[in-house]
Amino acid sequence: MTAVMISTMVLCFALTISVAVSIGLASVLGIQASHANMLISVKEMFNAINKFPLAAIPFFILAGNLMETGGISRRLVEFAKSIVGGVQGGLPMTCVLTCMIFAAVSGSSVATTFAIGAILIPALIKHGYPTSYAAALQATSAELGVIIPPSIPMILYGVSAEVSIGELFIAGFGPGLLIGGALMLFVWAWCKYKGWGKNDGDGRLKFIPATLQAGWALLMPVIILGGIYGGVFTPTEASAVAVFYALVVGVVIYREINLKNLALILRKSVISSAVIMFIIANAGLFAFLITRAGVPDAIGHWLQEVLKSPGMFLLGVNAALFIIGMFIETSAAIIVLAPILAPVAVHFGIDPVHFGLIMVVNLALGMITPPFGVNLFAACTVARISLDRIIKDLIPFVLVILGCLMIVTYVPQLSLGLRDLVYSKK
C-alpha cells in the first residue's frame, strides 16, 4: 500500500498535478490497494479539518486581504520607509521591515507578497532597481509572513504534532527577528556594493507624520498579539478580532473599502481558504494511511539507528526538509511530516516547540525555491516577469536564509528563551 501511495504521489508531482489532488489520488489508490472501505476517506478527510484551531486560517487570510484593500498595507510601507528609508538601500530595507510588520497580523506569506509587493515592487523599479531583484527581494521578505506570529504553518504544526500554538507563536519571534535583521543587513551591504538606491530617501515622510498616519494600522498587531499573550483571547479568537478590526479601519476610518470591494475580498478569501482546507483534508487522509501502515515508526527507528546524535538528526532532517520543500507545498508537508518527525525529535531530547520552528523556517524556504515556490509565482505575477529571470538574484537571499536556519537549528535558546521567560511567569 505504501509503495503504491508514494509512487502515485511522485508520478503526479512529475506530471505537475496540483499537490492536493496528487495526495488525494495517492490516498484513494492506497485504500484500494489495502482493500479497505472507501468510507475511511470521507471520515478521515472530515477529521483532518474538524479542528477548532484551523478556524483561524480563513480569518487570517480574510484579515490580510482586508488590510491590502483597506489602505493599511500602504500606510505600513510609509511608516517603515520613515524609519529605514533615508539611507542608501533604504527602499529594499523598507520592503523587509514592512513585511515583518504585516506578517504580525496576516499569517500568510502569499498575502504579504501581493499586499506589499503591489506597492513596493513598482517603487523599487522606479528608483532604478532591476525588476528581477525587486521580485526576488519581495518573495524572500514575504517569507517572514509564516515565521513571525501569528503564522498559519505554525497553527498546522501545533495541530498535527499536538503542541501548544501559543508557545509556538512566542517562540517564533526570535527566528523572525533574526531573519528580518539579517535580510536588512544584507540588502544594505549589497546596495552599497552595487551602488543602488542613492536616492531612496526621496519623498520620504518624517517619522512622526508617518507614525500618525499609520497609527490605526500599527495598533492592529499590538491588539492581536497583546490579546494572545495577555490571555484575553486564543490565537483562533484573535483571527476573528483581526478581521473585525481590519474591517472597521478599512470601512469606517480609512474609508477605502466599499461594498463592491468587500464582495471581491470575500470571494478571494473564500477561494484561498478552500484551497488550503482541501490540501489539509487530503494530507490528513494520507497521514492517517501511512501511520496505519507503520511508516512513522519505521522511519523513526531508522533515523535513530542511522543518526545517532541530536546534531546529526537535525542536520539530516534539515537536508531532507529543504529538498521536500522545493516540491511539496508547506502546509501539506507540515501536516504529513510533523506527526512522523516530531516524536523522533522528542526521543533525541529536542523540544517539540524548537523542532516546530526548525520545520517552519526550513519549509518556508520552499516558498522561494524553484520549481514550486508559491512566493516566486506571486512576486513574478506582480512584477510581470517570468520565473527564470529572478533565479540569479534569488540565490544570495536563499543563502542568507540558510545561514539563519543553521543558527535557529543549533541555538535553541533563540526560539525557546522568550517562551521559557513568558511561561515561567505564569
N, C-alpha and C positions, 0 to 999 in steps of 0.2 A: 504493500500500500504506500509506504513512504517513498519508495523509488518512483512509483507512478506519479505521485503528487509533485515531487521535486523536479522530475524530468519534464512534466507538463508545464509547470510554472516557468522553468528556464526556457523552454521552447516558446512559450507565449511572450516572454520578455524579448526573446530574439526576434520575434515577429512584430515587435512594437505594439502589442496589445496592451491596453491600459492595465495598471497594476492591480486594481480592484477586480477586474474581470479575470485576469490571469490567476490570481489567488483563489477566486471563487470557483473557476473552472477546475483548477487542480484539486480543490477540496471535494467537489462533486464526483470527479473521477476516482478520488481516493475512497469515498464512501461506496461507490460501485465496486471497486476492486476488493473491498473488505466484506462485501455482501451485507452491509448494514442497512438499516431502514433510512430512507431518504428524509423522513421527518426529523432526523437529527439535524439536518442542515437548517431547517426553519427554527428549531428550538435554540440551537447554539448561536445563530446569527442574531436572534432576538436577545438572548442573554448577553451577547457582546456589547450591545448598545443600551441595554436596560440597566444603566448605572448612573446614579444621580450626578456624580462629578462631571460626566460627559455633557450634561446640560449647559455647562459653561462654554463649550466650544461655539455653538451658534450665536450665543450672546456676545462673546468677544469678537467674533467675525463681524457681527452687526455693528458693534461699537466702533470698530476700526473703519468700516465703510461710512458711518455717520461722521466720524472725525475728518475723513478725507473730503467729503462733500460739504460739511458744515463750516469749513474755514479754520478748524482747529490745527490741522497739519501745517497750513500756510503760516499761521502765527507762531507755531513752534519753530519753523525754519528761521523766521526773523529774529526770534529770541536767541536761538543758537548762534546765528550769524553775529549778533551783537556781542557775544562772548568771545568767539574764536575767529571771527571773520576778518579781523583787522590785520592779520599777519599774512605773509606770503604763504599760499596754500591754504588760506583760511576757508575758502569755499568747500574744498573736499573735507576739511575738518568739520565744517558745519554739517555736512551730509552725515558723518559718523555720529556727531553729537545729537542731531535731530532724531536719527534712528534709535539712539539709546533712549531718548525721552518718549518717543512714540511707542517704542516697544514696551514701556512700562504700563501700557493700557491695552494695546491691540492684541498682544499674544501671538501674532501671526507674521511671519516674515514676508509672505506674498503680499499681504495687505500693506505692510510697511513699504515694500518695493514700489507698489503702484501709488500709494498716497504721497510719499516723499519724492519718489523718482519723477513723478509728473511735474514737480516744481523744480527740483534741483538738477536733473539731467539737462533740460534746456538751458538753465542758468550756467552750468559748467561749460557747456558748448559755447554759449555766448561769450564767456570770459576766456576762450581760446584753448580749453582743454580738448583733447581728442575725444571724439564720440565714443570710441571703444573703451577708453579709460573711464569716462563718466559712467558708462553702463556697468563695467566691472566693479567700480567703486560702489555704486548703488546696490548691486546684487550682494556684495560682500557685507556692506554695512547693515543691510536689512536682515542678515543672518542673526543679528542681535535680538530680533523680534521673538526668537524662540529660546533665547538664553537668559535674557533679563526678564524676571517675572512681571506679570503673570504670563505663562507660556503654555500653549496647547500641548506640545510634546511632553512637557513635564506632567501635565494632567494625565495624559495617556500612560506614561511610565508609572505614575503613582497608582493608577487603577490596575494596571497589568501586573505590577510587582508587589502590590499591596503595601505601599509606602506612603507616609503622610505627605499630602500635596502641600500643606503649609510649610513643612520642613524643606521640601524641595524648592519652593519659592524663595525662602530665606537664603538657602544655600546658593541660589543662582546669582545673587548679587556680586559675589567675589569674582567668579569667572566672567560674568558680563562686563564688569568694570575693567578687568584685566584686558579682555579682548578689545573693548572700546578704546581704552587708553593706548594699547599697542597699535591699533589701526590709525589713531590720530597722530601718534609719533611717527609712524611710517610714512603717512601721506605728506606730513610736513617736511620730513627729510627728503622724500622723493621729489617734491615740488621744488625744493631748494636745489637739488641736483639737476633737475630738468630745466630750471628757470621758468617754471609755470607760476601763474597766479600772483604776479606782482601788483595787479590792480583789483585784487579780490575784495578790498575794503570799500570799493565804490558803491554808493547808495546804501551803506550800512547804517541802520538806526543805532542811536545811543542805547546803552544798556537799560536805563530807567524807562524811556518811552517804549522800548521793545518789551520790557517786562510788564508794563501796564497794559499794553495791547494784548499780550498773551496771558494775562492774569487768569482768566477763566480756563484757558487751555492747560496752564501749569497746575491749576488746582485739581485737575482731574486725577492724575496719578497719585497725588497726595491723599485724596479721599479714598481711592480704591485700595492702594497699598496700606495706607494708615488704618483703614477699616479692617483689612485682613489681619494685619499683625497686632492690631489693638483688640482683636477678638469681637469686634462689632458684628461682622458677618463672615461667612465662609467664603472660600475662593469662588464657589459656584454662585452664591448670592451676590458676590462682588461683580460678577459678569453682568447681572441684571441691573445693578446700580450703575455700572459703566454705560450701559445702553440708555438708561433714563437720563443720566447727566449729559451725555453727548447729544441726546435729542433736545433737551431743554436749551442747552447752549447754542446748538445749531439753528433751532427754530425760533426761540424767544429772544435770546441775547444777540447773537450774531446775525440772525435772520437771513441765513444763506440756504436754508432748506425749506422748500415748499412741497406741496402735495405731489407734484409731478416728480420732483427729486426723490421724495420719500418712497414712492412706488418703485422707482428704479433701484434704490438702495436695498429695499426689502427683497426684490427679485434677485439681485446679485448675491445677497447674503444667503438666501434660501438655497440657491444653486451651489454655492461654495460649501455650505453646511451639509447638503445632501451628498456631495461628492466625498467629503471626509467620513461621514457616517456610513456610507456604502463601503468604503475601504475598511473601516473598523469592523463592520459586520462580517465581511468576508475574511478578514485577517483573524477575527475571533474564532470562526469556524475552523480555519486552517490550524490555528494554535491548539484548539481542542483535539483535533485529529492526530497531530504529531505528538501531543502529550499522551494521548491514549495509546499510541504506538510505542511509547517508551523512549522517544528520541531525546527529550531533555535529559533524562537520567543517563542515557548512553553518552551524550555529549559531555555531560558533567563529569562522568567517570574518566572519559578520555582526556579531558582537559586537566584533570587532577593528576593523571599519570604522566602526561607529556610536559605540562607546565607546572613545575613542582614548587615554584615560589610565587608570592603575590605580584612581585615586579614583572616576572616573565609572563604571568597570566594577563596582566594589564597590557603589556606590550603586544601580546598575541591578539587579545580582544580588540585593541585599537587598530591593528593592521587589518583584521577581518572586517570590523565595522566600517573602516574607511572605504574598502572595496565594495562592501554591500551597499553603503550609502550612495555610491555612484550609480547604482542600478535600481534600487528599491526606494520608494517614497518614504520619507522619515517616519510618518505616523504608522504606516504598515510595518516598517522594520521594527519599531519600538514594541508594537503590540505582539508581534511574533517572537521577538528575541528576548524581551525583558523577562518573561516567565522562565526562559531557559537559562539565561546567563546570571540573573540576579542571585538565585540560590547558590550557584557556584562561587560567585564573588563573596557571598557571606561565609562560605566554607573556608575561603582563603583569609578571612578576617577583615574584609573590606566593607566599610559601612555602606549599606544599600543606598543611602542618600547620595554619598560621594560617587558611587558607581552610576547612579542615575544621571548625575551631572556629566560624567565622562561620556555616557551613551548619547545624551542630548547634544553636547558640544560636538562630538565626533560625527554623529549622523546629520547634524546641521550642516556640516561640510558638504554633504551630498547635495544640498540645495544650490551650491555654487561650483559643483564639479560636473563636467560633461559625463555621459551624454544626456542624463535626465534631470539636470539641476533646474528645479522649478523657478528659482530666483533668476537664473540666467535667462530663461524664456520670458519672464515678466519684464526684466530690465531691457532686453532686446526689443520687446514689443514697444515699450515706452520710447526707447532711443531710435527705433525703426532701422535696426541693423540686423545682420544675420549673426547667428551664434558663433561661427568660426572666426569672426573678426575680433572678438574680445578675449580669445584664449590667451594670447601673448600678454595682455595687460592683466589677466586674471591670475597668472602663476605666482607673482610676488605676494598677492593677497592670500592665496591658499597657503603659502609657506609661512606667513605671519600667523595665521590661524593654527596651523600645525604646531608651531613653536609654543603658542599659548596652550594648546591641548596637552602637550607634554608637561607643562607646568601644572595645569589642572589635575592631571593624572597622578603625578608624583609628589605634589604638595597638597595633601588632603585638607590641611587647615585653611587653605584658600576658600574651600567650599564649606567646610564644617565649622570654622571659627565663629562666624556670626550666628549660625544655627545653635551651637552649643551655648553661646552667650545669651541668646534670647530665651532658650528653653531652660537654662539653669536658673533664670529669674522667675520662672512660672511655678 
